[in-house]
Amino acid sequence: MTMDLRLFLIGTFPEGVIGGLGLNLMIACSAFITSFLLGHMLAVGRLSRLAPLRWACTGYIELVRSVPLLIVLFWFFFAVPILLKTPASPIWTALIALTAYGAAYQAEYIRSGIRSVAAGEIEAARSLGLSAANVWLQVILPQAHRRMLPTYASYFTSMFKDSSALYLVGLVDLMQTGLIAAERNPDRMLQSYLTVGGLFFIVCWLGTRAGKFLEWKFALRDPGSAGSSAHPPSPSPNPIKENKHAHA
């Protein structure tokens, strides 16, 4: 039983490659970070004054958000290798597909956070002589991220659940480990599937609790979210466009 649980948790690692739950967590964490970085570029691009850049970022976000993850995963695993005439690595395919898929969603979360920053705070920062870059780095992004932390935690949970589809490209992740265990031991099929479901539940439950904790903690520190003011500050519709008017 101990050996079976070890296979569900880390596969044959360290004797072999990592698998099971460890593989799901590794790819989900890596894809979350890379999609978070790419999401910044897409969010800022969608708020850009440059129409071609804004249209391109908007088109990418809307397109990816309109198709299932499996389509994106299969496209990178089957179509891209044909176009590039090179074999696809399952682990790189999974990472790139989850990154491309997650970036579209994270871009919208980041954009929502940016637009939630009060216009008055941005104008105050500019009146102090801060450059446009410093306004973004010291005023807009810190507040946007602080307010969206619970959403980020929730999306990480969602991305971790999406990683259950990785076995379809040949990775021996938690789902595939459960399928293999059930096939090799039909009399323990129910136990295998319960183990897979239980491990997914534990990670997702922890992620949900982390999101609620962040929401509680930062709601106490953020006066704008406490609801104490009868007239909350008006959000900035587009900090990039406002920056243009400020220098006009």
Secondary structure, 3 states (H helix, E strand, C coil): CHHHHHHHHHECCCCCCECHHHHHHHHHHHHHHHHHHHHHHHHHHHCCCCHHHHHHHHHHHHHHHCCCHHHHHHHHHHHHHHHHCCCCCHHHHHHHHHHHHHHHHHHHHHHHHHHCCEHHHHHHHHHCCCCHHHHHHHHHHHHHHHHHHHHHHHHHHHHHHHHHHHHHHCCCEHHHHHHHHHHHCHHHHHHHHHHHHHHHHHHHHHHHHHHHHHHHHHHHHCHHHCCCCCCCCCECCCHHHHHHHHCC
